Amino acid sequence: MKIIPIQTSHWQQIEYIQHLAYGDDFSETIEVLKSKVTISPQTCFVCINEQQHVLGYLISHPHHKGSTPRLDQLSTPIESNHLHLHDLAIITSAQGQGLPKLLLSHLFTVLENLDYQSISLVSVQNSAAFWQRHNFSTDNNLTTPINYGDNAICMSRYI
């Protein structure tokens, strides 16, 4: 397995993994995901196997601290020392192999050379315990956008 930047050839597989992970509830258009990668390609990547198949992906981008982006909304470039981890998804057949930890470790290694000070996310599908294991905690200063569902929780951590 190898982690590499997201390339044009990966989008169809990313779209497939996203739909498997979220169904129609939280899936976004590829145009929206591409807008996030375009503004911060260094903090967005895929994990591929030897056959070049995407097993999982992570998309994060700069965002204003103290707010959370809406689901399925295009992102535009901003100057910020705060990063929003927008999406982390793994294909069903690769779950249980430690890929989320691998992708997150890679992100934090990349962040060592960048000027970000904090990172936030919106936990969906009862994933808060997973994020807590990676040093994220509930952030009551953030408001969860309505389109993330009733069980969504805003979380953050310092880098």
C-alpha positions in Angstrom: 0.0 0.0 0.0 1.2 3.5 -0.8 -0.2 7.0 -0.1 0.0 9.4 -3.0 -1.6 12.7 -4.0 -5.1 12.5 -5.6 -4.8 12.3 -9.4 -7.4 12.7 -12.1 -7.5 8.9 -12.6 -8.7 8.4 -9.0 -11.9 10.4 -9.1 -14.2 7.5 -10.3 -12.9 5.3 -7.5 -13.2 8.0 -4.9 -16.8 8.6 -6.0 -17.5 4.8 -5.7 -15.9 4.6 -2.2 -17.8 7.8 -1.1 -21.1 6.3 -2.2 -20.3 3.0 -0.4 -19.4 4.9 2.8 -22.3 7.4 2.9 -25.0 6.3 0.4 -27.2 9.1 -0.6 -27.2 10.7 2.9 -23.8 12.4 2.8 -22.4 11.9 -0.7 -21.2 15.0 -2.5 -20.6 15.8 -6.1 -17.1 15.2 -7.5 -17.1 18.9 -8.4 -17.3 19.8 -4.7 -14.6 17.3 -3.7 -12.3 18.5 -6.5 -12.8 22.1 -5.2 -11.3 21.1 -1.9 -8.4 19.2 -3.4 -7.7 22.1 -5.8 -7.2 24.6 -2.9 -5.0 22.2 -0.8 -3.6 19.3 -2.9 -0.8 18.8 -0.3 -3.4 17.8 2.4 -5.5 15.4 0.1 -4.4 12.0 -0.9 -5.4 8.4 -1.6 -4.1 5.0 -0.4 -3.5 2.7 -3.3 -2.6 -1.0 -3.6 -0.1 -2.6 -5.9 -2.7 -2.7 -8.8 -3.2 1.1 -8.4 -6.7 0.7 -7.0 -7.8 3.3 -4.5 -8.4 1.7 -1.1 -9.2 4.9 0.7 -8.9 8.7 0.6 -8.5 11.7 2.8 -9.6 15.2 1.8 -8.7 18.2 4.0 -8.5 21.9 3.3 -8.0 25.3 4.9 -11.1 26.7 6.6 -12.0 29.5 9.0 -11.5 28.5 12.6 -14.7 28.6 14.5 -16.9 27.5 11.6 -17.6 24.3 9.7 -18.3 24.1 5.9 -21.6 22.9 4.7 -22.0 19.6 3.0 -21.9 19.6 -0.8 -20.7 23.2 -1.0 -17.8 24.3 -3.2 -14.7 25.5 -1.5 -12.7 28.6 -2.4 -9.1 29.4 -1.5 -8.6 31.2 1.8 -5.7 32.2 4.1 -6.0 30.3 7.3 -3.9 28.4 9.8 -6.8 26.1 10.5 -7.5 22.9 8.5 -10.8 21.1 8.1 -10.6 17.4 7.6 -13.5 17.1 5.3 -13.6 13.4 4.4 -11.9 10.1 5.2 -13.3 7.0 3.7 -12.1 3.4 3.1 -13.5 0.9 0.6 -15.4 -1.9 2.4 -13.0 -4.7 1.3 -10.0 -2.9 2.9 -11.6 -2.1 6.2 -9.8 -3.5 9.2 -6.4 -3.1 7.8 -5.5 0.2 9.6 -5.9 2.5 6.6 -7.6 5.3 8.5 -4.6 5.4 10.9 -2.2 5.3 8.0 -3.9 8.2 6.2 -4.1 10.3 9.3 -0.5 9.6 10.2 0.5 10.7 6.7 -1.6 13.9 7.1 0.0 14.8 10.4 3.5 14.1 8.9 2.7 16.5 6.0 1.4 19.1 8.5 4.7 19.2 10.3 6.0 21.2 7.3 3.0 23.5 7.0 1.7 26.4 9.2 -1.5 24.9 10.4 -2.2 25.2 14.1 -5.5 23.3 14.5 -7.8 20.9 12.6 -11.6 20.3 12.8 -14.0 17.8 11.4 -17.7 16.8 11.6 -18.0 13.3 12.9 -20.9 11.4 11.2 -22.3 7.8 11.4 -21.4 7.5 15.1 -17.6 7.8 14.5 -16.8 10.1 17.4 -15.0 7.3 19.4 -12.7 6.7 16.4 -11.8 10.4 16.2 -11.3 10.6 20.0 -8.6 7.8 19.6 -6.8 10.2 17.3 -6.9 13.1 19.9 -9.9 14.9 18.6 -12.5 16.1 21.1 -16.0 17.5 20.9 -15.9 21.2 20.1 -18.9 22.9 21.4 -17.8 26.2 19.9 -18.6 24.9 16.5 -22.1 24.6 15.0 -22.9 21.5 13.0 -24.4 22.4 9.7 -28.0 20.9 9.4 -27.3 18.8 6.4 -24.9 16.5 8.3 -27.7 14.7 10.2 -28.9 14.6 13.7 -26.0 12.6 15.1 -23.2 14.7 13.7 -20.6 16.1 16.2 -18.1 18.8 15.6 -14.6 17.9 16.8 -11.2 19.5 16.7 -7.7 19.2 17.9 -4.4 21.2 17.9 -1.6 20.1 15.7 
